[in-house]
Amino acid sequence: MIELRRHLRRFLFAVLFFVQFGAAQVAPLIANIGARHNTSLDGPWHVIVDPYDVGALDYRAKPLKNNNAFFKNYKPQSKSELVEYDFDHSDQLNVPGDWNTQRESLLFYEGTLWYKQSFDYPQSAQSRLFVHFGAANYQADVYLNGEPLGRHEGGFTPFDFEITDRVRPQGNFLVVRVNDSRERSLVPALTTDWWNYGGITRPVTLVEVPQTFIQDYVVQLDKGSTRNIKGWVQLSGPKLQQRITIRIPEAGFSQEFQTDAKGRADVSFNAHLALWSPENPKLYKVEIASETDQVTESIGFRSIEAKGTDILLNGEPVFLRGINLHEEAPLRPGRAWSDDDAKTLLTWAKELGCNFVRLAHYPHNEAMLRMADQMGVMVWAEVPVYWNIQWENPQTLHNAENQLQEMITRDHNRAALIIYSVANETPVNDARNRFLRQLIQDAHATDPTRLVSAALQNREYVQGDRIRISIEDPIANDLDVLGNNEYIGWYTRTVADADRIDWTSKYNKPLIMSEFGGDARFGYHGDSLTRWSEEYQENLYQHQIAMLKRIPFLRGTTPWILKDFRSPRRTLPGIEDYFNRKGLVTEHGEKKKAFFVLQKFYREVQSARLR
Ligand code: GCB
């Protein structure tokens, strides 16, 4: 019944938006906004917490059309007029930032919250202006000066709206209704083992571009090549046919291309380049100029392939010494979003000996990917197709496909990014297989240069004294790299059972052990059989590592997880306190014993590879 009511509410809101105002469009994503003339709208925004959606619906639950609708930001015109909201006298929250950790009363809040920011913008007549959101979780309805711009769905990917014809030199107000209610049909769906941080969690920026501008481009090495750069450039605007010049000054490269009637130029050329790798994360300044616009971006070049059970980086076999990460800030509560957050998290990963991170379980912020490029850390990026999804629902599939596209579009020039993952621990059945195959196909079609994986589960066979665990999943045939999550010694079997386990695979493909681990409360000590103690976790890692060394087709590991993270599923008082404690460091940066076990293993792997 509650479920039904929620659906009704969501449906009514969609009616409000798309019937009353017509379907406003999310504009195509502008690449590399940091290189553009841009104005930050970050800082304190006025907010109204609206658990009953009174800013959108009247008491009959019908869409509000009058000045009571919060997006109107209406002020009483006389002392008698009834207006029951007032952004300017409401409290403020910082953008970017989740709402849960900025105000104690909002820690567990899920629902609607309205944001308002005012700004002036003296715009030049020749340019176009967009408002760009790094991300808002989960659904964002955006309004400028009392008119709707559009809606975006999905909590972890960027979106923008063109406001060229709507912006005023002075006194603009931008209102955003953010709703993070969980629903069965969404991506992710109802249940996750991470905090559902709501709000405008990433930066908001005004981006100014010329009338016809370089909207996006791919400049990356072709699949399997270390010389041939292949890609495209896309223009947007009235003058679509233009001459394009691509220059890589440091490599002495410059060449011209021509866009077609649709504003697109396919580009392909050879260049002598120092290849990007974790040991030498070389980035080149790449300049792309059209007749009307130009952008510069730091781009690295490397090839990544799967061959038999090997992963080849620049043609050489590589072992991915990884760790899982949630997008949680180090050393302070809440979502991570900044360069500093990214640097701290990746510095911890490097201290552990990592050359690879799995950014679980949704697309992390852009700063993270750019920092990984600079620091030389390879990346697995993932969409939130997690646990239980409505596999039969075509809208759910469409939603997942859209989030995947937005993730790929934002990061397709990042050398660090080598693997797209389309799912985590999903149950094998026909509808799920169809759903995931579609996503795998989409990822391959959109970006043929990177590898596609998913975190799968496995089957166990007991054979006398030994246990055989087999990687078997119908979608494995479609993947380039297999991921597998296992919790031997935590959710299944005993820690010591790992010594009796042999792994087999039906596929001639590389395996990444994408999760394993167990919880420990930092500073809680006991013997190696005492749950929640650092010694238990330490022992678990020791047995796991001994087992992992015996898997012939293993090409990477990302234990669960770098840092303790908030989760509403983890209620045990004194131990969990609403945190998943499988971190190797705490939320305050303290290192648990298991940290050093993994560090030792990664040092061994590294020196064995270098020999
Ligand atoms: C898993 C999930 C991860 C959880 C983890 C756990 O299998 O993929 O999201 O947080 O286990 O700690 O249970």
Boltz pocket constraint, residues with backbone or C-beta under 6 A from the ligand:
constraints:
  - pocket:
      binder: B
      contacts: [[A, 193], [A, 361], [A, 424], [A, 425], [A, 485], [A, 515], [A, 560], [A, 580], [A, 582]]
      max_distance: 6.0
